[in-house]
């Protein structure tokens, strides 16, 4: 199962369900729905479905009363008003309108549509519940990196507790809606488990030392203040409301699939994982290379004549080399890349000889393959990435750095003994000018967590050895807001209750011994060993009767809309049936609020195989170590200067807003200015509102010869597996 393919199939199913008498239809989108659609479908995929024109609802559009239109829009008040405007005051934009909302539509907006002048032109309405981003086959994002600051930035004074809590509730309500969409898209009505608050002695979202007034104490006493718990209750309530109005949910699957589980946690569950150096291909590349949003990489490509040109590559599931290599350790990935290259040379280039023995050989041979452009570019991309990673690995002293990191994170050396020389190993790295400061921040943060806090004087000396800037010191200190104890006095007891990692029976690389806490959680859950006091069920559980559960700690949220009243003379289209899935494995969906690491994404794939489950991981956003450290630097400043929120959260005394008001603001789009009156062009031109038009030699858009060739489009299944190799000693060439 691939989330990307599931979303693609759902969008295509919606487009195909509109079959006007004249065959051709117009697709009307807004900026956000167009991006969602474009994330899983290419333009020619859409045009192949008898779509003659794609128009933006915010632009000036010439009336097309001879065509019916399919509106694919976000469920905003603004968009509903635009639909009504298309058919008001004697204006008729299209012959008829088929409405498809990416999210559920609020009842009051449904009633506004049914009582408007547009009502006679409306043929169907369908809610798709597809508003989330499938970034990989088994990973999704809600694209809210600013949520990290909403969740963990402490209030600066007592007066800000309530407005910050209200803003957090808005964020979580929105987040819960998108998690619910994932469950509905997958036809899952899961059991829900969540993490309880950390011990009261540690700092957490609402237990900071910055404000201890009456307002602060009042909020501390509310049992629902912990982010993961509030979010879990919100998702449970959303799913329950949907179930009430759709009793046939979830629809039976063929073959039957056991009821899944949704585990909701947050970044504070594992503060080691986002700081460690990882050496599997995808995680290492995203840590060390300037890859934008985990997908866009710019590099220099050597042409047949030996010149170099700038290239932009997209790292996605459509690249079979990437999907095959991304979870391999870098040593194995390089071996696999060279083996595949040598095989390609033998099969396609008539190559005779020994083949490439190392990356430099491969680079030289690639320059002599001008006739195999596509394969050259693919091999060249991953060769470039692997070489860059290995150069940084040596330059930044990562073998020594990662050894200290692993000893801190696992609490043992590679030989399985307590690390007694940590300080002696660490201080030379902090003193070294060959180790970059971000890596020093990571080492110190991991060491402090290993010790469960250090005396203030020891921390000051570590900062001094490393010559950290004030902002870099702030990054380490800010971990207190994620429940990490930074300061420790003599006589303080260990208070951190950690999920213990099980010793691995597999041979492992010395610098890759730490396994994310998420792995332990998933393994224990599948084995029915996950402590219910550590991860309680929100409502019912697989082995027990539904537990009595109160929603009093979760704020009121908008129920899933039923569209049950004031049925007009047109009906709501039936919600699309689920695609037949051959896979009958039980699903486990994990949501990590506040950012997921690439190591956690990797575990979803590896454990799906070893545990025979279908594991999907999602988050507010993927996070790299550099991204995490940068966000920690400005956490106490409410995100001011961050990439996600350059102006920070801002202070507000505005009253709490409804879910619809929050949604309308998130998906607000500005109408384009009216077109300038100009002399008519000498030849027919598409209107300014048209984003894309099917190529046509005639203006009637008729004729079946206007097909777009889609041969070659799609994802290729990765072929073959890599033979297990000895894994001690990391990258020793």
C-alpha positions, 0 to 999 in steps of 0.5 A: 500500500502506498499513501501516495497511490491511495491519494492519487486514486481518490482524486482520480475517482472524484474526477472520473465521477463527473461525466457531463452530457458533452463529455468535456468538463472544466476543473476549478481549483484554488491555490491550496487544492491545486498544490494537493492535487499536484503532489500526487498527479501530473497535469496530463493525468488530469487532462486525460480524464476529459478535463478541457481546462483547469481554472483558478477560482481566484482569477478572472474567468470568462463564462463557459456556459456550454461546459459543466464544471467540477469544483475541487476546493478547500472548504472555506467560507470564502470559496463557498461565497465564490461558488455562489457568486458564479451563479448569482445576479443573472450570471452563469459561469458554467452549465452546472457545478459539481462540488468536491470539497477537500475537507468536510464542509461545515453545516452552516456553509452547506445551508448557505449553498442550498439556500443561494441562487446557485442551488439550481445549478448544483448537481452534486456535493462530495466531501473527500477528506483528503487534506494531508500530504503524502510525502512517501509511501508510508509517511505523511505530514500536515505541513505545520512546522510552526506547531513546534513553537505553539507546543513548546514555547513557554509563556513569558508571563502569567497574562499570556497563559490563556491566549497561548493555550487558546492558540494551542487548542486551535492548532491541535484542533486543526491537526486533529482534523488532518489526522482524522482525514488520514484515518478516513482515507484509509478506511480505518476506525482505529483504537487510539493510544497516547502518551500521558504527561511526564512526571510533574518534577520535569518541565513540560509544555505548561510546567515551566519556571517562567510563570507561577502565578494563579493563572499558571497554577490553574492551567497546571491543574487541568489534566488535559494540558498535555499536548499528545493527550488533548490531540488524541481526545480530539481525534477520537471525538472527530472519528466518533462524530463521523461514525455517528453520521456514517454508520457504515464506516468503516466499510468492510474490506476484501480481504478483511483487515483487523482494526488498526491502532493510532498511536499519538505522541510528540517530539518530547518522547524521544529527544535523542533521535533528532540530535544524533548523526544517522548513517543510513542514506536518506537520514545522512543525506538530509542531515549533511546536504542542503536538501530542501524539504527532504525532496529537492537537491541541487548538484552539478552534472557532468555532460558528455563533453566533460563540462558541468551543468547545474541540475535540480533533482527531486528525491521522491518515490518515483525514483526507484534508485532512491527508494531502494537505497534510502534506508540502507546504511551508507556503506551498503548503499554505496556498494549497491549503487556500484553493483547496479552501475556495473550491471547496467554497464554490462547489460546496456553499454557493452562494457568489457572489463573489471567495472567500477571499483570505487566511486571515482571509477564510477564517476569517470565511466559515467562521463562516457555514456552520452547515449544513456542520458536518463540512467546517467543522470540517475546514477550521477545524482546518487554518486554525487550525494554519496561522495558529498556525504563521505567527504563531510563524514571525514572532514567533520570528524564524524567517526569520533563525534558519532562514537560519543553520541552513541555512547551518550544515547545508548548508555553503553559502549560498542562493547556493551559496557558503561562508558567511563571515558565519556568526558575524556572523549568529548572534551577534545572534540569540543575544543577542536576547531575542526568540529562545527559548532552545531555538532558540538551543540548536539554532543553537549545536549546528548551528554546532558540527557545521558547524565539526566542533568549536570551541575550548572558549573559543569554546563558552563564549562562545557559551553566554554570548551565548545566556544558556543554562542549565546544562541547555541547555548540557548538551544541546549537550555531550551530542551527543558521545555521538552521535559529534559532536565538540564540542571542537576545538583548533588543528591538529585535522583534520576527521575527520567522514566525511559523505555528501555531498548532491547539488545539487538541480536543483529550485527550492527554498525558501531556508530548506528547502535541507537534505535529510536524510542518509536521502534521500541513502542511499536515492537512492544505494542505489537507484542502486547507488552506496551505498558498501558500506564505509559501509553493508555487507550483513549477509549476502547482497547482490543482486549477489554470492554470500552473504558469509561473515558471523559472528554472534559479535558479536550476543548469543544471541537466542530463535529464532522459535518453530516449535511443531514438537513435541508436536502435540496433537489440535488443530492450529495454524491455518495462518498467514494468506495475504498479501493480494493486492497490486497494487503490485509495486514493490520495497520498501525498509524503513528503521529509524532506532533512537533516533528518526525525524524528520518530515522523514525520514518525509516523504522516504519518501513523496516518494522512493517516487514519484520512485524508483518504490519502496515505501519504509517508514520506522520507528523507536523513536519519532517525534521533534520538535526540542523532544523531541530537545533535552529528551532531550539535556539529561538524556542524561548523567543516564541520562534522569532527568527525561525524558518517556519515562523520568522515573526514568531507566534506573536502576542494576541489578546483576541478571543478564541476562534471557531474551527471554521475561522481558523480554517478560513485563515489558514486557507485564505486566498486573495482574488486576482485584480480585475483584468485590464481592458486591452485591445483584442489579441490578433489570435485566440488566447486563453483567458487570464484565469486559465491555469492550464488548457488542453492543447487543441487546434480547434476552439470547440475542445472536441475530438478524441485525438487530443490525448496526452501520452502517459507512457512511462509515467508512474513509480517503478517497483524497486527490484532486488534486495541487498545481501547482508554484509558484516556491519562492524567498523562502519565506513572503513574503505 
